[in-house]
Amino acid sequence: MANDARGFTLLEMLVALSIISIAALTLVRLDAYAVRTAGDLDESTMAGIVAQNRAVELWTDPAPPAIGASASSVANAGRSWRIEQRVAPTADAALLRIDLIVRPESGRGQAALTIIRPSR
């Protein structure tokens, strides 16, 4: 055969198609991972907002919260959230440490927030 009439062999075509299909499958998996991560990020962001809302409520309430652990549920952004709250004294008797953990009732993602507020 003349050099200008040469083409690809069947084996070369099969190898090229295999490489292209592997690359395409990798991109599809990466896209699915990106979608799942975006959903988790949305829930974590909303959980952070719910935690900040609860922290503002605790900070602005004239009466300090009782020392100990408690849990409650709240609705925000059309979803139900579970708030776990732990109140503990600090080395300074005039301050309380409040740890908040917010999780969606169903789904993934969570947020944790710690605040210090006056005990009186």
C-alpha positions in Angstrom: 0.0 0.0 0.0 1.1 3.5 -0.6 1.7 5.7 2.4 -1.1 8.2 1.4 -3.7 5.4 1.2 -3.1 4.0 4.7 -5.8 4.3 7.3 -6.4 3.1 10.8 -6.6 -0.6 11.5 -9.5 -2.2 13.3 -7.4 -2.8 16.3 -6.3 0.9 16.5 -10.0 2.0 16.2 -11.0 -0.4 19.1 -8.3 0.9 21.3 -9.2 4.5 20.6 -12.9 3.9 21.2 -12.1 2.1 24.5 -10.1 5.1 25.7 -12.9 7.5 24.7 -15.5 5.4 26.5 -13.5 5.2 29.7 -13.0 8.9 29.7 -16.8 9.5 29.1 -17.7 7.2 32.0 -15.3 9.0 34.3 -16.9 12.3 33.4 -20.4 10.9 34.0 -19.4 9.7 37.5 -17.8 13.0 38.2 -21.0 14.8 37.3 -23.0 12.6 39.6 -20.6 13.3 42.4 -20.8 17.0 41.8 -24.7 16.9 42.0 -24.6 14.9 45.2 -22.0 17.3 46.7 -24.1 20.3 45.8 -27.1 18.8 47.6 -25.1 18.1 50.7 -23.7 21.6 50.6 -27.2 23.1 50.4 -28.3 21.1 53.5 -25.1 22.1 55.4 -25.6 25.7 54.5 -29.2 25.7 55.6 -28.3 23.9 58.8 -25.8 26.7 59.5 -28.4 29.3 59.0 -30.8 27.4 61.4 -28.0 27.2 64.0 -27.3 30.9 63.7 -31.0 31.7 64.1 -31.1 29.6 67.3 -27.9 31.3 68.6 -29.5 34.7 68.1 -32.6 33.6 70.0 -30.4 32.3 72.9 -28.2 35.4 72.9 -31.2 37.9 72.9 -33.3 36.0 75.5 -33.2 37.8 78.8 -33.3 34.6 80.7 -30.3 32.3 80.4 -30.9 28.7 79.3 -30.8 25.9 81.8 -27.5 24.1 82.2 -27.6 20.6 80.5 -28.5 19.0 77.2 -31.8 19.4 75.3 -33.1 18.7 71.8 -35.9 20.4 69.8 -37.3 20.5 66.3 -37.9 23.5 64.2 -39.2 24.1 60.7 -37.2 26.4 58.4 -37.0 26.7 54.6 -39.7 24.2 54.2 -37.7 21.5 56.1 -37.7 20.1 59.6 -34.4 20.4 61.6 -33.3 18.8 64.8 -31.4 21.1 67.2 -29.3 19.6 69.9 -28.2 22.1 72.5 -25.7 21.6 75.3 -25.3 24.4 77.9 -22.3 24.3 80.3 -20.8 26.7 82.7 -17.4 28.2 81.9 -14.4 29.0 84.2 -15.9 32.4 84.6 -19.2 32.1 86.5 -20.7 35.1 84.6 -20.6 33.2 81.3 -22.2 30.1 79.8 -21.0 28.0 76.9 -23.7 26.8 74.5 -23.0 24.2 71.8 -25.5 23.8 69.0 -25.7 20.9 66.5 -28.3 21.2 63.8 -29.2 18.3 61.5 -32.0 17.8 59.0 -34.7 15.4 60.2 -34.2 13.5 56.9 -31.1 13.8 54.8 -27.4 14.5 55.3 -25.4 17.5 56.4 -25.1 19.2 59.7 -23.8 22.4 61.3 -22.2 23.0 64.7 -21.9 26.3 66.4 -20.6 27.4 69.8 -21.5 30.6 71.5 -20.7 32.2 74.9 -23.4 34.3 76.6 -23.8 35.9 80.0 -25.3 33.6 82.7 -27.4 36.4 84.1 
